[in-house]
Amino acid sequence: MSNFETIIYEKKNSLAYVTLNRPHALNVYNLKMRDELYQVLGAIKDDPGVRVAIFRGAGERAFCAGADLTEFLTAPSPIIARRARWERDVWGLFLSINKPLIAAVHGYVLGSGIEIALCCDIRLASEDAQFGLPEPGLGIIPAAGGSQTLPRVIGGAKALEILLSGRWIKADEARRLKLVNRVVPRKELLPQAERLARSIAGFDPVVVSYAKQAITRGLDLSLEQGLELEAKLAHSIL
């Protein structure tokens, strides 16, 4: 178990568990969490013993209710803010990991919370989950990839409706929109995520990694280029 302040990081066999651990503040994403998450993501990426990672939130009320705007909107200067992002590009690191990442979300999944979930490959939600991007109502726009990842998952029109209206959506609608893969009872959220993770972890890790790359990288290519990528990855396994 880790000694971080805002995150609990655990490894059990080939599974990694990342728990956002600020339940008193609805697991709001702050600068300390950013720095600790960056370290944890690096460990997941570089540790050959980790085959699948599960992301979840501590407490009963939220996976993550957004970013701590009192910190992120008061950077000492644009230069320092840019340097901090460059040195700790959490979102770029998230998307560079070629191992399966599963988000098990409950309660409030807002702002940075939905962006963290969207950086994962598979999303399971409890029946009480609520999703939203409230940034425009706060006079800002998403800055952690939400405007790019959400339309890639649910389509541009639906993403625009959610973002521009500020409307929150509940778990059942999120499943219909394909924002989440499954909706399960709260008590089944972690067990189902673990069963799925163990099933994936039982396969050859190279095959799993290449399968993930074929899809995630191929989505940004033409069909012809995607088929070439698939053939190249398949050939390298033989």
N, C-alpha and C positions, 0 to 999 in steps of 0.2 A: 504494500500500500504506500502511496506517495505521502510526502510531507508538505504538499502545496497548501496555500491558504484558501483558494477559491475553487479548486478542482480536486477530486479524488481520482487517482489513477491506480488501477489494479490490473494484474495479469493472473488469469486462471487457465492453466494449460496453454492452449493456443489462442485464447480469447483475451482481448484487452477491453477494459471497462473504463469509460471516461464519464464521470459524474460532475455536472456543473453544480457547485456546492456553495451557493449563497441563498439558501431557502428563505431566510429572513427578509431578503430583498427580491424575492421571486426569481432568483438566479439571474439577475440582471448582469449583462456583460460589461465589465469595467476594464480599466487599463491593466490591473493586476491579472484578471482572468485572461486577457489577451496575451500577456507575456507567458503565463503558465500554460495556456492552451498551445502556444507556439512550441514550447518545450515538449509537451506531450505528443503533439502531432509528429514532431521530429523523431521521437522515440518509437512511435508506431511505424513510421516509414522505414526506419533503419534497423529495427529489431527483427531478425529472421524468425524468431520464435512467435511473433504475433502474426496470425493469419487473418483474423477478422476483428474489427473493433465495434463496440456498441457504445453509443452516446445516449445519455439520459440526464434527467434533472433531479436534484434532491428535493425532498419535501413533497407535499400533497397538492400544491397549488399551481406549479408552473414547471415546464421544461426550461424556458427562458423568456422573460417578458420584455426583452429588448435590450438596448444599450443604455448605459448610464450617461445621459446627455450632459450632466453637470461636469463630467470629465472630458468627454469626446468633443464637446463644442467649445471648450476653453483651452485649446492647445496654445502653448506659449508663443508660437509663431508659425506661419505656413511652412517655413524652411524646416523647423524642427519636426513639425507634424509629418511632412513628407519623408524625412529621414527615418522617423520612427516606423512609418508604414513600410518603407523599403527594407528596414532591418528586421521587421517582424510582420511579414506579409502572411498573416494567418490564413487568409482565404486562398491565396495562391498555393500555399503549402497543403491545405486541405485537398485541393483539386489535383495535386501532383502525386497523391498517394495511390498506388496501384493495387492496394488491398481493399477488399470489400468493407464498407463502412455502413453501419446500420444505425438509424436514429429511432429511439423508442421514446416518443413524446407524449406528454400529458398536460392538461391544464392550459395555461397561457403559452402560446408559441407565437411570439410577436417580434417584429423587427429583426434584430440580430438572431433571435431564436429561430425564426423561420429560415433565415439565411444559413445558419448552422445546419439545420435539417436538410436544406436543399443541397448542401455540399456533400451530404451522405448519398449513398447509392440506393438504399432501400429505407423506406419510412413506415414505421408502424405507429399508430396513434391509439390512445385510449378513447373511450366514448365521450369523455369530458373535454377533449382537446378543442381549443379555439385558435384560429390562425389569422394573422393580419399583418399588414405593413402600414403602420400609422404615420410614417415619416412626413408625407405631404401636409398633414394636419398640424405638424410641428414646425412647418416652414423649411423642411429639408427634403432630400430624396434619399433612397437607400444608397449606402456607401460601401456595403460589404457584399455586393454581387446580386442583391435581390432583384434588381431590374433586369438582370441578364439570365439568372438561373430560373426564376419563376416562369417566364414565358417559354423557356425551353422545355419545361415540364408540363405546363397546362395550356400553352398556346398564348399568343399575343393578346387577343381580345379579352379573354378572361383575366389575364394578368393585369391589363390596363384597368379593367373594371375594379378589381380588388385594390390596386394601388391608388387610383385616382379618387375612388369613392371613400376610401378608408374603412370599408365594410369588413367586419370580421366574419369568418366562415367557421361553421362547426364541423365536427369530425366526419359526419356522414356526407356532407357536401364536399369536403376535401377528398374523400374517397371517390366520389362521382367525378370530380375534376381530375382524378389521378395524381393529386398532390401527395397522397399517401397510398401505400399498397394495401394496407389492411387497417380495419378498425376493430379493436378488441376490448373486452371488459378491462377495467383498470388493473384488477388483480392478475390478469393474464398477459399484461403488456411485456414485462421482463421475461417471464417464462417462454413466451412465443418468440421473442427476439433471440433468446439464448438457443432455443431449438433450431431456429433458422441458421444462426451463426455456427453452431456445432455441425450442422449438415454441410454447410459450405466449407468449413475448416477440414472436413474429412476428405476433400478432394485434393489433388495435386496442387500445391500453391502456385506453381508456374502456370499451369493451365488456367487456374482461376484468375490470376493476374492478367494473362493475355486475353482472356475472355472479356474482362472488364475493359481493358484498353481497346479492344476491337469495337466495343460499343461506344464508350465515352469519347474516344478520339475520332471514331468514324462518324459520329453525329455532326461534326463540323466539316466533313468532307463531302464531295459529290459521291453519288453511288459508285461510280467507276473507281474513284480513289479509295472509297471505303472497301470495296472488294479487293483491291490491291493490298490494302493494309491487312485485311483478314487473311489473304493468301500468304503474305509475308510472315505474319505471326504464327499461322498454322504450320508453315514449313519449318520455322525455327524450333518447334517442339519436337519434330521428328528426329 
